[in-house]
Amino acid sequence: MTVMQAAAQKAARRLLRDFNEVEQLQVSIKGPGDFVSQADLRAEQILREELDRARPGYAFLMEESGSSGTDNWTWRWVVDPLDGTTNFLHGIPHWAISIGLQRRLPNGKIELAAGLVYNPASGEMFHAEKGSGAFLNERRIRVSARREMSESLFATGIPFAKVPASRRLPFAKVMGNLMPRVAGIRRFGAAALDLAWVAAGRYEGFWEFGLKPWDCAAGILIVREAGGQATNPAGEDIDDLPDDIFIVAGNGNIYGKLREIVAESLTDA
């Protein structure tokens, strides 16, 4: 965890400098798009260099540069240098660095061993190691204790322009079935932070379709170590991080109800 924190903090310093420039770029004709793409790449390079220096031989799966290292890896970093790029692009201080660590066991099973989600703009660093609990900075965190759907707040990711039409109907079905039963649904634009906020008890649950491994590798473990659950809609573990991830997460009381609604809605769609 010390290695992960040091790498994230180094990358964060550069990202914060870049973020402070975005406001000036909003008023230009060209806009900040190209600038933010370069900020993303620079942050990923810093993270790769720092993690590789501290743990040479570990494989990587990174948002921008893809997969590298031996196919038969024992340890693999799963990294998103800038989750919430659209927020960053628009000067909204809700984005994060996400670092997950997978381990391949002798029997071939893959498990999540550690995770870190860091929002430099707020100074909040969520982190967990398997079997050691979850923390926000240095404070232990737990999922909320709410039991009733009517009192619960949920997060999700609303489909946007790049999301295929085949995903919109399932999403609409889940929303239509869930909205009348809950206190509220939020879309803040950073899946890694959504999962971290479930772990911290700010949300009771989260679901999203079509995530990538780097979006949720860290968050899955942090939720679990905070006492919650995070699986696919069928209730299966997703530690192997397939390329196209459907995820349902929540506290121990709400997770089952949310997963049931999501699964039924997918069947209907």
C-alpha positions as CSV (number, residue, x, y, z in Angstrom):
1,M,0.0,0.0,0.0
2,T,2.9,2.4,0.7
3,V,4.1,1.8,-2.9
4,M,0.6,2.5,-4.3
5,Q,0.1,5.7,-2.2
6,A,3.5,7.1,-3.2
7,A,2.8,6.5,-6.9
8,A,-0.7,8.0,-6.7
9,Q,0.5,11.1,-4.9
10,K,3.3,11.8,-7.4
11,A,0.9,11.5,-10.3
12,A,-1.6,13.6,-8.5
13,R,0.7,16.6,-8.2
14,R,1.0,16.8,-12.0
15,L,-2.8,16.2,-12.5
16,L,-3.6,18.9,-10.1
17,R,-1.4,21.4,-12.0
18,D,-3.1,20.4,-15.2
19,F,-6.6,20.6,-13.6
20,N,-5.9,24.2,-12.6
21,E,-5.2,25.0,-16.2
22,V,-8.5,23.6,-17.5
23,E,-10.6,26.6,-16.4
24,Q,-8.5,28.8,-18.6
25,L,-8.9,26.5,-21.6
26,Q,-12.7,26.3,-21.3
27,V,-13.0,29.7,-23.0
28,S,-10.7,28.9,-25.9
29,I,-12.1,27.9,-29.3
30,K,-10.1,24.7,-29.4
31,G,-11.2,23.7,-25.9
32,P,-9.3,21.6,-23.4
33,G,-9.9,18.2,-24.9
34,D,-6.4,17.6,-26.3
35,F,-4.8,19.1,-23.2
36,V,-6.7,16.7,-20.9
37,S,-5.8,13.7,-23.1
38,Q,-2.1,14.6,-22.6
39,A,-2.6,15.0,-18.9
40,D,-4.1,11.5,-18.8
41,L,-1.1,10.0,-20.6
42,R,1.4,11.9,-18.5
43,A,-0.2,10.6,-15.3
44,E,-0.2,7.1,-16.6
45,Q,3.5,7.3,-17.4
46,I,4.3,8.5,-13.9
47,L,2.3,5.7,-12.3
48,R,3.9,3.1,-14.5
49,E,7.4,4.3,-13.8
50,E,6.8,4.5,-10.0
51,L,5.1,1.1,-9.7
52,D,7.5,-0.7,-12.0
53,R,10.5,0.8,-10.1
54,A,9.1,-0.4,-6.7
55,R,7.9,-3.8,-8.0
56,P,9.8,-4.9,-11.1
57,G,8.4,-7.8,-12.9
58,Y,4.7,-7.1,-12.1
59,A,2.4,-7.1,-15.1
60,F,0.3,-4.0,-16.0
61,L,-3.2,-3.5,-17.4
62,M,-3.6,0.3,-18.0
63,E,-6.4,2.3,-19.5
64,E,-4.2,4.1,-22.1
65,S,-1.4,1.7,-22.9
66,G,-3.2,-1.6,-22.4
67,S,-1.7,-4.8,-21.2
68,S,2.0,-5.5,-20.7
69,G,4.2,-8.1,-19.0
70,T,4.1,-11.9,-19.1
71,D,0.8,-13.6,-19.8
72,N,1.4,-15.9,-16.9
73,W,1.8,-13.1,-14.3
74,T,1.5,-13.7,-10.6
75,W,0.9,-10.0,-9.8
76,R,-0.7,-7.4,-12.0
77,W,-1.4,-3.7,-11.5
78,V,-4.7,-2.5,-13.0
79,V,-4.5,1.3,-13.4
80,D,-6.8,4.1,-14.4
81,P,-4.7,7.4,-14.2
82,L,-7.8,9.6,-14.5
83,D,-11.3,8.1,-13.8
84,G,-13.8,10.8,-14.4
85,T,-12.1,12.4,-17.4
86,T,-15.3,14.3,-18.5
87,N,-15.5,15.9,-15.1
88,F,-11.8,16.8,-15.3
89,L,-12.4,18.2,-18.8
90,H,-15.2,20.5,-17.5
91,G,-13.4,21.7,-14.4
92,I,-15.5,19.6,-12.0
93,P,-13.4,18.4,-9.0
94,H,-14.8,14.9,-8.9
95,W,-12.2,12.6,-10.5
96,A,-9.7,10.0,-9.3
97,I,-6.6,7.9,-9.7
98,S,-7.5,4.2,-9.3
99,I,-4.9,1.5,-8.7
100,G,-5.9,-2.2,-8.2
101,L,-3.6,-5.1,-7.6
102,Q,-4.5,-8.7,-8.7
103,R,-2.8,-11.9,-7.6
104,R,-2.9,-15.2,-9.3
105,L,-2.9,-18.1,-6.8
106,P,-1.2,-21.4,-7.3
107,N,-4.5,-23.0,-8.2
108,G,-4.9,-20.5,-11.0
109,K,-7.6,-18.5,-9.4
110,I,-7.3,-14.7,-9.5
111,E,-8.1,-12.5,-6.6
112,L,-7.9,-8.8,-5.8
113,A,-5.2,-8.1,-3.3
114,A,-5.2,-4.4,-2.9
115,G,-7.0,-1.2,-4.1
116,L,-6.6,2.5,-3.9
117,V,-8.9,5.3,-5.2
118,Y,-7.5,8.8,-4.7
119,N,-9.3,12.1,-5.4
120,P,-6.5,14.7,-5.4
121,A,-9.0,17.6,-5.6
122,S,-10.6,16.7,-2.3
123,G,-7.6,15.0,-0.7
124,E,-9.6,11.8,-0.1
125,M,-7.7,8.6,-0.5
126,F,-9.7,5.3,-0.1
127,H,-7.6,2.2,0.2
128,A,-7.7,-1.4,1.2
129,E,-5.7,-4.6,1.3
130,K,-7.3,-8.0,1.4
131,G,-8.1,-9.1,4.9
132,S,-7.1,-5.8,6.5
133,G,-10.2,-3.6,6.2
134,A,-10.9,-0.4,4.2
135,F,-9.8,3.1,5.0
136,L,-10.4,6.7,4.1
137,N,-7.0,8.4,4.6
138,E,-6.2,6.9,8.0
139,R,-9.7,6.4,9.2
140,R,-11.4,2.9,9.1
141,I,-14.6,3.0,7.0
142,R,-17.6,0.7,6.8
143,V,-20.6,0.5,4.5
144,S,-23.8,2.0,5.8
145,A,-26.3,0.0,8.0
146,R,-29.5,1.1,6.2
147,R,-31.9,-1.8,5.5
148,E,-34.8,-0.1,3.7
149,M,-34.7,0.6,0.0
150,S,-36.9,3.7,0.6
151,E,-34.2,5.2,2.7
152,S,-31.3,4.3,0.5
153,L,-29.3,6.3,-2.0
154,F,-27.8,4.7,-5.1
155,A,-25.2,5.6,-7.7
156,T,-24.9,4.6,-11.4
157,G,-23.5,5.6,-14.7
158,I,-26.1,7.0,-17.2
159,P,-25.4,6.0,-20.8
160,F,-24.0,8.7,-23.0
161,A,-23.2,9.2,-26.7
162,K,-20.6,6.5,-27.0
163,V,-22.7,3.8,-25.2
164,P,-24.4,1.5,-27.8
165,A,-28.2,1.5,-28.1
166,S,-28.3,-2.1,-26.9
167,R,-27.2,-0.9,-23.4
168,R,-29.8,1.9,-23.1
169,L,-32.9,-0.3,-22.8
170,P,-31.4,-2.5,-19.9
171,F,-30.4,0.7,-18.1
172,A,-33.8,2.2,-18.6
173,K,-35.5,-0.9,-17.2
174,V,-33.3,-0.9,-14.1
175,M,-34.0,2.8,-13.5
176,G,-37.7,2.4,-14.1
177,N,-37.9,-0.5,-11.6
178,L,-35.7,1.1,-9.0
179,M,-36.7,4.8,-8.9
180,P,-40.1,4.3,-7.3
181,R,-38.5,2.3,-4.4
182,V,-35.6,4.4,-3.3
183,A,-34.6,7.8,-1.8
184,G,-32.5,8.8,-4.7
185,I,-30.2,7.9,-7.6
186,R,-27.0,9.9,-8.4
187,R,-24.8,10.0,-11.5
188,F,-21.5,11.7,-10.5
189,G,-19.4,10.5,-13.4
190,A,-16.6,8.4,-11.8
191,A,-17.2,4.8,-11.2
192,A,-14.1,4.3,-9.0
193,L,-15.4,7.0,-6.6
194,D,-18.9,5.7,-6.7
195,L,-17.6,2.3,-5.4
196,A,-15.4,4.1,-2.8
197,W,-18.4,6.1,-1.6
198,V,-20.4,2.9,-1.2
199,A,-17.6,1.6,1.0
200,A,-17.7,4.9,3.1
201,G,-21.4,4.6,3.6
202,R,-22.4,7.6,1.5
203,Y,-24.3,5.4,-1.0
204,E,-26.1,2.2,-0.1
205,G,-25.5,0.7,-3.6
206,F,-24.1,1.1,-7.1
207,W,-24.7,-0.6,-10.4
208,E,-23.3,0.0,-13.9
209,F,-23.0,-1.9,-17.2
210,G,-20.0,-2.0,-19.5
211,L,-17.3,-1.0,-17.2
212,K,-13.6,-1.7,-17.9
213,P,-11.3,-3.5,-15.4
214,W,-9.4,-0.3,-14.5
215,D,-12.7,1.5,-13.7
216,C,-13.6,-0.9,-10.8
217,A,-10.6,-3.1,-9.8
218,A,-9.7,-1.0,-6.8
219,G,-13.3,-0.1,-5.8
220,I,-14.5,-3.8,-5.7
221,L,-12.0,-4.7,-3.1
222,I,-12.5,-1.5,-1.1
223,V,-16.3,-2.2,-0.9
224,R,-15.7,-5.8,0.3
225,E,-13.2,-4.8,2.9
226,A,-15.7,-2.2,4.2
227,G,-18.2,-5.0,4.7
228,G,-20.1,-4.8,1.5
229,Q,-20.5,-7.0,-1.6
230,A,-19.6,-6.4,-5.2
231,T,-20.4,-9.0,-7.9
232,N,-22.0,-9.2,-11.3
233,P,-25.8,-9.4,-11.5
234,A,-25.7,-13.2,-11.2
235,G,-23.9,-12.9,-7.9
236,E,-20.6,-14.2,-9.2
237,D,-17.2,-12.8,-8.3
238,I,-15.5,-10.7,-10.9
239,D,-11.9,-10.7,-9.5
240,D,-10.6,-11.9,-12.9
241,L,-11.8,-8.6,-14.3
242,P,-13.3,-9.5,-17.7
243,D,-13.2,-6.8,-20.4
244,D,-16.9,-6.0,-20.2
245,I,-18.0,-5.7,-16.6
246,F,-21.6,-5.6,-15.2
247,I,-21.4,-4.7,-11.6
248,V,-23.7,-4.5,-8.6
249,A,-22.4,-3.4,-5.2
250,G,-24.0,-2.5,-1.9
251,N,-24.1,-2.8,1.8
252,G,-24.9,-6.2,3.3
253,N,-28.6,-5.4,3.7
254,I,-29.3,-3.7,0.3
255,Y,-27.0,-5.5,-2.1
256,G,-29.3,-8.6,-2.5
257,K,-32.4,-6.4,-3.1
258,L,-30.5,-4.3,-5.7
259,R,-29.0,-7.3,-7.4
260,E,-32.4,-8.9,-7.7
261,I,-33.9,-5.8,-9.3
262,V,-31.0,-5.5,-11.7
263,A,-31.1,-9.1,-12.7
264,E,-34.9,-9.1,-13.3
265,S,-34.6,-5.9,-15.3
266,L,-31.9,-7.4,-17.5
267,T,-34.1,-10.4,-18.2
268,D,-37.1,-8.1,-19.0
269,A,-34.9,-6.0,-21.3
